[in-house]
Amino acid sequence: MVFVRGEGEAVVVWEVGRCNARDEEWGLRWGVQGPQKSWGRRAQVEKWETAKLDGSVMEASETTGQAVRTVYSAPLSDLRGGQVYTYEVTLSSISRARHSFPWLGPTRSSSRRPPETLNIACVADNQFNLRTFHRLLMRLVRSSRSLSFRHAPPAFPRERPHLVLHAGDNVQNPHNLAQWQTDFWDPLTSRTLPFPLGSEVPVLLARGNHDWDETGRNEYVGGLPSRTEWEQHLGFASSPDAEAAKAEGRRGTYYAFSPHARVRFLVLDSNLPTLEEQKAQEEWLEWELGRGSWKGASLRVAVVHTPPWIEWWDARAWKEGGEWAWCVLSLYVRERLVPLLVASHCSLVLSGHSHAYSRGFLPASLLRPYTSAVDAVNSTTLPPLARAAALERSWTKTARARREGVIEHSGIVSIVFGGAGGTLDTERVEDWGVFEGGKWSERRGKHHSGWMVLHLAGDDGAQPYDAVLREREKTGWEKRGEWVYEMDAGEGCDARKQVTDVLEWRVVDEDGAERDRMWIRGKGCLHV
């Protein structure tokens, strides 16, 4: 499988069972695919590079000491956006597996860039339910045929996602080795899929409470993510303080990634158990939010497994089983992380954890009461006026909102989509007033997955999404609550260099029915 490690960095991971081969006999070579649009075993590579391998014995025989399970990982670096890469796993220089994958990222072309459409498949919380997860993946891959690939990078394959975003809880227990094979790897690489999804589409992974590894090793997902630029910023090689900071962040699974020059993802860790580790993440986050890659982005997305506000759960487990504590544990996300994100014009927060679909909007004017450690311990401690203002939803009642379904308001969209297999949560245990209600009741009670489609303008200002929004106007957006959110762009730029990009979000349930759709429109600056 292929996992995103950070900006321009990936890692290929594979497992070997009982085998007499020595570690040094295994290898991985990789390179940029040639101009021919062949794929996998038929792909031509311009120049092969040899990756450095790391092998970890996960299980050994009690009688012979021979390895029963060994996991190998091979990091790849300096990957360029818009390119297709081919990699080959070898044993004694003989090919054992060969796959190709597209890589998203800022391009280095000096020519004028055309409009682009990037399609990202989104899942969370498959946990132990491998059958449902596999069925959802089948639906997801098939539904990709309904997406537009007209403006996809020319080297990329058609009718495939360009990235898989997983918001955590990919297994139930990270130390149960069999679960990694049966519940996560097998569904993503199954031969019953039209293609081996996990082997040929990079996975952008956040860690959940069920798959977070307190040892920090994370062998089955390629180890810890990379924060190379942050380490360079701290000067780890020369500063004792920097070495201490590195130790404090040693288990943190947070990192940054740009699938496009005007789109920035921050993957955050909601599982850090110590104040020192939490502080290390917050310092990194403040640094990231001040960088040009964030400030210059038109679309800014944070991915964190535990949502800031939890509403749906199993009522008995919540009240009698002590799982109400998640409301307190999620306080770290809403008190420490959300204010930083909102102040820096984050467009969207994606989460899992709760196995029910929810979408809501928090205006910046309600940020303080909704993120306070005093006022927001749970939904019953909210100031009545703040909750009343959230329920009143004045931002949906402006003239433009009524006429066009466009919300022009400073704030943040929050989506919870933990429906890829875990037991569904169908009972409301908190009522924050943030999420849509009423007509949304019919959208719960189904396992689901999502599509994030990024419609990115070209250097000449050409927009690839106009037809999509025009079609929305014909199909009764009012009845379905399909809002278009126009977010505060933050720092501006010369009007001649400003373009509008759109993030389109769709949710499809296990039966193939579309359950939700919305758009976020953001203004960004051309990188010339």
DOMAR-154049 format. One line per 3 residues: their letters; for each residue x, z, y of C-alpha. Coordinates in Angstrom, 3 decimals. Layout:
BEGIN
A	X:Z:Y ~ ...
//
This chain:
BEGIN
MVF	0.000:0.000:0.000 ~ 1.007:-0.530:3.623 ~ 0.628:2.219:6.245
VRG	1.192:2.140:10.005 ~ 3.952:4.611:10.959 ~ 4.040:3.977:14.682
EGE	4.773:1.325:17.278 ~ 6.268:-1.660:15.448 ~ 6.787:0.434:12.309
AVV	5.129:0.408:8.879 ~ 5.913:1.813:5.456 ~ 5.246:0.280:2.033
VWE	4.452:2.832:-0.696 ~ 4.115:2.364:-4.459 ~ 3.986:4.607:-7.515
VGR	5.798:4.153:-10.839 ~ 4.750:5.825:-14.107 ~ 6.990:6.518:-17.100
CNA	9.902:4.141:-16.714 ~ 13.471:4.069:-17.959 ~ 14.705:2.354:-14.799
RDE	16.965:4.244:-12.421 ~ 16.042:4.692:-8.765 ~ 18.739:2.279:-7.642
EWG	17.227:-0.508:-9.768 ~ 14.076:-0.561:-7.633 ~ 14.109:-2.441:-4.363
LRW	11.979:-3.942:-1.633 ~ 12.728:-6.983:0.450 ~ 10.641:-8.292:3.295
GVQ	10.564:-10.864:6.064 ~ 8.510:-12.971:8.445 ~ 6.291:-15.492:6.717
GPQ	7.214:-19.115:7.348 ~ 5.048:-21.671:9.164 ~ 3.158:-22.549:5.965
KSW	-0.082:-20.563:5.777 ~ 0.308:-19.604:2.133 ~ -0.335:-16.000:1.117
GRR	1.056:-13.408:-1.276 ~ 3.125:-14.867:-4.115 ~ 3.024:-18.372:-2.615
AQV	4.211:-17.255:0.819 ~ 7.470:-18.682:2.129 ~ 9.826:-16.317:3.957
EKW	12.253:-17.473:6.631 ~ 14.823:-14.720:6.041 ~ 14.692:-11.768:3.648
ETA	15.726:-8.272:4.704 ~ 16.393:-5.374:2.340 ~ 14.586:-2.098:3.016
KLD	16.060:1.330:2.412 ~ 14.112:3.180:-0.296 ~ 13.161:6.817:-0.627
GSV	12.046:8.013:-4.080 ~ 10.200:11.273:-4.793 ~ 9.583:12.534:-8.335
MEA	6.017:13.847:-8.213 ~ 5.692:14.930:-11.844 ~ 8.177:15.345:-14.686
SET	7.810:15.930:-18.433 ~ 8.101:19.603:-19.367 ~ 9.940:18.739:-22.577
TGQ	12.305:15.919:-21.606 ~ 12.481:16.313:-17.834 ~ 11.860:12.579:-17.499
AVR	9.862:11.467:-14.473 ~ 6.191:10.875:-15.236 ~ 5.258:9.874:-11.691
TVY	7.634:8.663:-8.992 ~ 6.561:7.521:-5.541 ~ 8.770:5.126:-3.592
SAP	8.481:4.334:0.095 ~ 10.232:1.683:2.150 ~ 10.029:1.808:5.967
LSD	9.847:-1.462:7.917 ~ 10.789:-1.532:11.594 ~ 10.839:-3.823:14.615
LRG	7.626:-5.543:13.522 ~ 6.256:-8.051:16.038 ~ 2.620:-8.471:16.966
GQV	0.915:-11.681:15.864 ~ 3.284:-12.196:12.923 ~ 2.547:-12.200:9.196
YTY	5.049:-10.395:6.968 ~ 5.653:-10.769:3.249 ~ 7.173:-8.031:1.096
EVT	8.295:-8.022:-2.515 ~ 8.836:-5.031:-4.813 ~ 11.675:-5.758:-7.239
LSS	13.094:-4.164:-10.377 ~ 16.646:-5.250:-11.199 ~ 16.147:-8.064:-8.652
ISR	13.073:-9.362:-10.517 ~ 9.833:-9.536:-8.548 ~ 7.159:-7.072:-9.686
ARH	4.687:-7.410:-6.809 ~ 4.468:-9.595:-3.741 ~ 2.009:-9.363:-0.846
SFP	1.617:-10.442:2.781 ~ 0.069:-8.569:5.709 ~ -0.706:-9.327:9.374
WLG	0.758:-7.097:12.061 ~ -1.039:-6.184:15.269 ~ 0.915:-5.337:18.382
PTR	2.028:-6.571:21.788 ~ 3.324:-10.129:21.527 ~ 6.636:-11.344:22.901
SSS	5.603:-14.893:23.709 ~ 6.626:-16.322:27.087 ~ 3.746:-18.821:27.044
RRP	0.283:-18.142:28.427 ~ -1.787:-16.124:25.971 ~ -5.263:-17.308:24.945
PET	-8.212:-14.942:24.398 ~ -7.945:-12.879:21.227 ~ -10.412:-11.213:18.874
LNI	-9.066:-8.501:16.575 ~ -11.208:-7.065:13.758 ~ -10.580:-3.505:12.550
ACV	-12.375:-2.008:9.520 ~ -13.165:1.714:9.959 ~ -13.826:4.337:7.259
ADN	-13.619:8.125:6.893 ~ -14.279:10.900:4.372 ~ -14.431:9.014:1.088
QFN	-12.938:12.131:-0.601 ~ -13.938:12.297:-4.300 ~ -16.707:9.673:-4.404
LRT	-14.707:6.660:-5.510 ~ -17.735:4.639:-6.644 ~ -19.454:4.835:-3.278
FHR	-16.148:4.194:-1.510 ~ -15.528:1.093:-3.602 ~ -19.070:-0.148:-2.970
LLM	-18.647:0.379:0.776 ~ -15.350:-1.496:0.748 ~ -17.027:-4.401:-1.029
RLV	-19.754:-4.447:1.637 ~ -17.175:-4.140:4.378 ~ -15.094:-7.057:3.146
RSS	-18.165:-9.237:2.662 ~ -19.508:-8.389:6.113 ~ -16.224:-9.560:7.636
RSL	-17.550:-13.086:7.137 ~ -20.087:-12.418:9.893 ~ -17.333:-11.616:12.405
SFR	-15.749:-14.076:14.765 ~ -12.261:-15.260:13.850 ~ -12.197:-18.107:16.344
HAP	-9.789:-16.242:18.624 ~ -7.781:-14.449:15.926 ~ -3.997:-14.908:16.109
PAF	-3.296:-18.349:14.584 ~ -1.002:-17.052:11.837 ~ -3.557:-14.513:10.573
PRE	-5.823:-15.199:7.572 ~ -9.542:-15.706:8.157 ~ -12.395:-13.500:6.930
RPH	-10.166:-10.451:6.524 ~ -9.797:-7.342:8.676 ~ -6.584:-7.210:10.663
LVL	-6.281:-3.423:10.299 ~ -7.980:-0.591:8.377 ~ -8.565:2.579:10.409
HAG	-9.136:5.692:8.270 ~ -10.149:8.886:10.100 ~ -9.102:11.253:7.313
DNV	-10.144:13.052:4.109 ~ -9.085:10.200:1.854 ~ -8.860:12.632:-1.090
QNP	-10.351:16.045:-1.808 ~ -7.063:17.795:-2.630 ~ -3.687:16.402:-1.478
HNL	-1.830:18.214:-4.283 ~ -3.950:16.738:-7.076 ~ -1.821:13.719:-7.924
AQW	-4.497:11.963:-9.963 ~ -6.845:11.880:-6.968 ~ -4.458:9.745:-4.957
QTD	-4.606:7.128:-7.699 ~ -8.288:7.247:-8.663 ~ -9.968:8.134:-5.360
FWD	-7.835:6.388:-2.748 ~ -5.368:3.808:-4.052 ~ -7.562:2.281:-6.769
PLT	-10.567:1.478:-4.526 ~ -8.329:-0.008:-1.819 ~ -6.321:-2.177:-4.206
SRT	-9.034:-2.950:-6.772 ~ -8.976:-6.406:-8.361 ~ -12.753:-6.551:-7.948
LPF	-12.243:-6.896:-4.187 ~ -11.759:-10.460:-2.920 ~ -8.179:-9.447:-2.116
PLG	-6.097:-6.230:-2.492 ~ -7.136:-4.661:0.801 ~ -4.671:-1.757:0.906
SEV	-1.734:-3.959:-0.110 ~ -2.413:-6.732:2.419 ~ -3.974:-4.980:5.435
PVL	-2.070:-2.119:7.143 ~ -3.836:1.262:7.146 ~ -3.875:3.334:10.354
LAR	-4.445:6.840:9.011 ~ -5.443:10.135:10.602 ~ -5.187:13.238:8.401
GNH	-8.203:15.384:7.571 ~ -8.486:18.966:6.384 ~ -8.703:17.787:2.749
DWD	-5.656:15.470:2.779 ~ -3.364:17.333:5.191 ~ -0.155:18.322:3.400
ETG	1.183:21.701:4.543 ~ 4.581:20.824:3.067 ~ 4.903:17.959:5.541
RNE	6.007:15.565:2.782 ~ 2.922:13.280:2.542 ~ 4.541:11.139:-0.165
YVG	1.457:9.100:-1.042 ~ 1.022:7.823:2.507 ~ 4.670:7.197:3.315
GLP	5.682:10.531:4.794 ~ 5.222:11.678:8.355 ~ 4.502:9.108:11.074
SRT	7.200:8.031:13.491 ~ 7.551:9.307:17.056 ~ 10.855:7.590:17.755
EWE	10.417:7.160:21.510 ~ 9.324:10.779:21.929 ~ 12.400:11.979:20.065
QHL	14.578:9.786:22.259 ~ 12.831:11.192:25.320 ~ 13.637:14.742:24.176
GFA	17.221:13.826:23.312 ~ 17.259:15.390:19.838 ~ 20.876:14.541:19.232
SSP	22.244:16.698:22.036 ~ 19.779:19.397:23.071 ~ 19.181:22.690:21.200
DAE	15.774:22.923:22.909 ~ 14.897:19.465:21.655 ~ 15.876:20.438:18.113
AAK	13.549:23.433:18.382 ~ 10.757:21.140:19.593 ~ 11.361:18.829:16.647
AEG	11.106:21.766:14.231 ~ 7.821:22.869:15.819 ~ 6.374:19.389:15.304
RRG	7.782:18.867:11.804 ~ 4.378:18.832:10.051 ~ 2.395:17.130:12.803
TYY	0.802:13.825:11.815 ~ 0.114:12.579:15.353 ~ 1.430:9.239:16.615
AFS	0.668:6.296:18.922 ~ 0.040:2.631:18.222 ~ -0.851:-0.434:20.305
PHA	-2.672:-3.214:18.411 ~ -2.490:-5.251:21.637 ~ -0.674:-4.909:24.959
RVR	-3.925:-3.726:26.614 ~ -5.206:-1.475:23.812 ~ -3.763:1.945:23.000
FLV	-4.573:4.194:20.024 ~ -3.556:7.842:19.851 ~ -3.924:9.403:16.395
LDS	-4.183:13.186:16.742 ~ -3.843:16.067:14.273 ~ -6.698:18.603:14.149
NLP	-5.142:20.592:11.278 ~ -2.088:22.224:12.859 ~ -2.124:25.907:11.803
TLE	0.274:27.506:14.295 ~ 0.268:27.804:18.070 ~ 3.801:26.386:18.171
EQK	2.754:23.232:16.322 ~ -0.343:22.831:18.481 ~ 1.748:23.198:21.630
AQE	4.204:20.565:20.365 ~ 1.333:18.097:19.888 ~ -0.082:18.833:23.349
EWL	3.309:18.262:24.989 ~ 3.635:14.950:23.170 ~ 0.056:14.014:24.144
EWE	0.633:14.751:27.843 ~ 3.758:12.591:27.721 ~ 1.894:9.736:26.004
LGR	-0.988:9.892:28.501 ~ 1.484:9.459:31.350 ~ 3.139:6.356:29.929
GSW	2.493:2.805:31.065 ~ 1.245:1.797:27.614 ~ -1.722:4.164:28.128
KGA	-2.248:3.812:31.862 ~ -2.064:0.021:31.722 ~ -4.512:-0.285:28.827
SLR	-8.078:-1.477:29.342 ~ -9.283:0.186:26.122 ~ -8.020:3.649:25.173
VAV	-8.986:5.185:21.824 ~ -8.239:8.589:20.286 ~ -8.672:9.192:16.548
VHT	-8.941:12.817:15.377 ~ -10.481:13.927:12.095 ~ -12.375:17.017:13.276
PPW	-14.848:16.007:16.004 ~ -15.067:17.959:19.251 ~ -18.743:18.687:18.563
IEW	-20.224:19.119:15.071 ~ -23.998:18.938:14.607 ~ -24.717:17.885:11.000
WDA	-23.735:19.831:7.861 ~ -25.182:21.513:4.801 ~ -27.228:24.331:6.352
RAW	-26.728:26.812:3.527 ~ -22.968:26.284:3.406 ~ -22.844:26.548:7.197
KEG	-24.825:29.774:7.498 ~ -24.202:31.591:4.220 ~ -20.939:30.055:3.059
GEW	-19.049:30.760:6.263 ~ -18.516:27.106:7.138 ~ -19.855:27.807:10.627
AWC	-16.192:28.626:11.243 ~ -15.641:24.876:11.665 ~ -17.395:25.213:15.008
VLS	-14.667:27.625:16.061 ~ -11.873:25.602:14.458 ~ -13.014:22.459:16.279
LYV	-12.663:24.436:19.516 ~ -8.982:23.432:19.539 ~ -9.989:19.775:19.768
RER	-12.623:20.220:22.479 ~ -10.786:22.887:24.511 ~ -7.192:21.645:24.352
LVP	-7.302:17.904:23.591 ~ -10.548:16.502:25.029 ~ -9.880:17.619:28.652
LLV	-6.510:15.840:28.577 ~ -8.142:12.690:27.189 ~ -11.025:12.635:29.679
ASH	-8.705:13.260:32.633 ~ -6.657:10.257:31.489 ~ -9.687:7.929:31.135
CSL	-9.907:7.792:27.333 ~ -12.683:5.374:26.360 ~ -13.587:6.580:22.877
VLS	-12.974:9.433:20.424 ~ -13.443:8.550:16.734 ~ -13.840:11.323:14.155
GHS	-14.958:12.049:10.617 ~ -15.378:15.458:8.932 ~ -19.162:15.646:9.334
HAY	-20.725:13.305:6.760 ~ -23.396:11.906:9.060 ~ -23.331:9.174:11.663
SRG	-23.594:10.236:15.312 ~ -22.841:8.580:18.640 ~ -22.944:10.278:22.006
FLP	-21.583:10.323:25.524 ~ -20.197:13.226:27.557 ~ -19.999:12.624:31.319
ASL	-16.941:13.974:33.082 ~ -19.226:16.153:35.222 ~ -20.097:18.223:32.121
LRP	-16.545:18.442:30.816 ~ -15.872:22.038:31.856 ~ -18.840:23.800:30.179
YTS	-18.595:21.592:27.083 ~ -14.901:22.316:26.506 ~ -14.692:25.952:27.594
AVD	-13.522:28.575:25.092 ~ -16.121:30.910:26.622 ~ -19.103:28.593:27.102
AVN	-18.632:26.264:24.128 ~ -17.892:28.523:21.145 ~ -21.012:26.985:19.614
STT	-24.047:25.157:20.946 ~ -26.015:28.377:21.540 ~ -23.407:29.679:24.009
LPP	-23.638:26.645:26.303 ~ -24.894:27.348:29.829 ~ -28.591:26.333:29.834
LAR	-28.196:24.106:32.893 ~ -25.302:22.186:31.312 ~ -27.239:21.544:28.119
AAA	-30.330:20.552:30.097 ~ -28.246:18.049:32.070 ~ -26.891:16.559:28.836
LER	-30.371:16.222:27.354 ~ -31.740:14.709:30.560 ~ -29.208:11.838:30.307
SWT	-29.424:10.759:33.908 ~ -26.711:8.134:33.306 ~ -29.219:6.140:31.232
KTA	-31.780:6.098:34.051 ~ -29.943:4.224:36.782 ~ -31.283:0.856:37.903
RAR	-28.562:-1.050:36.070 ~ -28.946:1.000:32.904 ~ -32.685:0.311:32.821
REG	-32.271:-3.364:33.664 ~ -29.160:-4.330:31.681 ~ -28.400:-1.399:29.389
VIE	-25.069:-0.841:31.152 ~ -23.885:2.735:31.708 ~ -21.534:3.064:34.669
HSG	-20.368:6.644:34.494 ~ -17.076:8.458:34.154 ~ -16.890:10.160:30.765
IVS	-16.099:9.648:27.105 ~ -17.921:8.171:24.102 ~ -17.764:10.298:20.929
IVF	-18.500:8.802:17.500 ~ -18.599:10.658:14.164 ~ -18.634:8.353:11.129
GGA	-17.584:10.445:8.113 ~ -19.768:8.560:5.655 ~ -17.467:6.724:3.218
GGT	-18.293:8.809:0.139 ~ -18.411:12.562:0.719 ~ -21.734:14.328:0.110
LDT	-23.968:13.428:3.040 ~ -24.818:16.050:5.665 ~ -28.504:15.738:6.471
ERV	-29.294:19.076:8.134 ~ -28.720:19.846:11.798 ~ -26.805:23.109:12.179
EDW	-25.907:22.819:15.884 ~ -27.549:21.032:18.798 ~ -25.039:20.266:21.530
GVF	-27.248:17.722:23.266 ~ -24.340:15.256:23.396 ~ -25.469:12.893:20.651
EGG	-28.422:10.541:20.614 ~ -31.529:11.983:18.908 ~ -35.109:10.956:18.260
KWS	-35.049:7.392:16.971 ~ -31.574:8.059:15.539 ~ -32.945:10.209:12.700
ERR	-33.455:7.089:10.568 ~ -29.762:6.240:10.885 ~ -28.618:9.306:8.957
GKH	-28.777:9.924:5.237 ~ -26.771:6.803:4.348 ~ -23.135:6.304:3.466
HSG	-21.582:3.955:5.996 ~ -18.497:2.276:7.414 ~ -17.713:0.639:10.730
WMV	-16.225:-2.379:12.438 ~ -14.288:-2.188:15.671 ~ -13.997:-5.654:17.205
LHL	-11.617:-6.023:20.143 ~ -12.488:-8.949:22.436 ~ -9.443:-9.487:24.653
AGD	-9.284:-11.848:27.605 ~ -6.651:-14.546:27.895 ~ -4.111:-14.852:30.676
DGA	-6.434:-17.270:32.469 ~ -9.243:-14.683:32.417 ~ -11.206:-16.473:29.680
QPY	-13.475:-13.993:27.902 ~ -14.169:-14.331:24.141 ~ -17.151:-11.965:24.149
DAV	-19.612:-13.555:26.607 ~ -21.733:-15.137:23.870 ~ -21.950:-11.810:22.018
LRE	-23.367:-9.964:25.010 ~ -25.715:-12.812:25.856 ~ -27.125:-12.633:22.337
REK	-27.627:-8.870:22.769 ~ -29.849:-9.497:25.784 ~ -32.185:-11.612:23.634
TGW	-32.642:-9.165:20.771 ~ -34.137:-6.064:22.364 ~ -31.208:-3.740:22.993
EKR	-33.579:-1.169:24.524 ~ -35.276:-0.315:21.235 ~ -31.997:0.260:19.438
GEW	-30.098:2.040:22.202 ~ -27.314:-0.547:22.192 ~ -25.583:0.501:25.373
VYE	-22.674:-1.145:27.145 ~ -20.380:1.529:28.592 ~ -18.308:0.505:31.611
MDA	-15.472:2.980:31.726 ~ -13.352:4.102:34.635 ~ -10.254:1.945:34.516
GEG	-7.917:4.583:35.901 ~ -4.990:2.978:37.685 ~ -5.866:-0.397:39.185
CDA	-3.842:-3.550:39.639 ~ -3.818:-6.701:41.729 ~ -7.248:-8.375:41.413
RKQ	-5.535:-11.643:40.482 ~ -3.975:-9.913:37.469 ~ -7.056:-7.940:36.378
VTD	-9.097:-8.909:33.317 ~ -12.033:-7.406:31.422 ~ -11.742:-6.553:27.725
VLE	-14.494:-5.346:25.391 ~ -14.540:-3.033:22.396 ~ -17.526:-3.764:20.144
WRV	-18.559:-1.118:17.603 ~ -20.807:-1.788:14.599 ~ -21.881:0.482:11.741
VDE	-23.064:-0.904:8.396 ~ -24.598:1.273:5.673 ~ -24.118:1.095:1.903
DGA	-27.047:-1.336:1.600 ~ -25.515:-3.750:4.090 ~ -27.941:-2.915:6.918
ERD	-26.557:-2.629:10.435 ~ -27.216:0.906:11.718 ~ -25.706:0.880:15.173
RMW	-23.936:-1.292:17.702 ~ -22.498:-0.577:21.137 ~ -19.878:-1.945:23.524
IRG	-17.224:-0.462:25.787 ~ -16.062:-2.663:28.643 ~ -12.768:-1.869:30.335
KGC	-10.613:-3.452:33.021 ~ -6.933:-3.933:32.412 ~ -3.886:-5.601:33.877
LHV	-2.193:-8.723:32.601 ~ 1.291:-8.046:31.281 ~ 3.248:-10.912:32.761
//
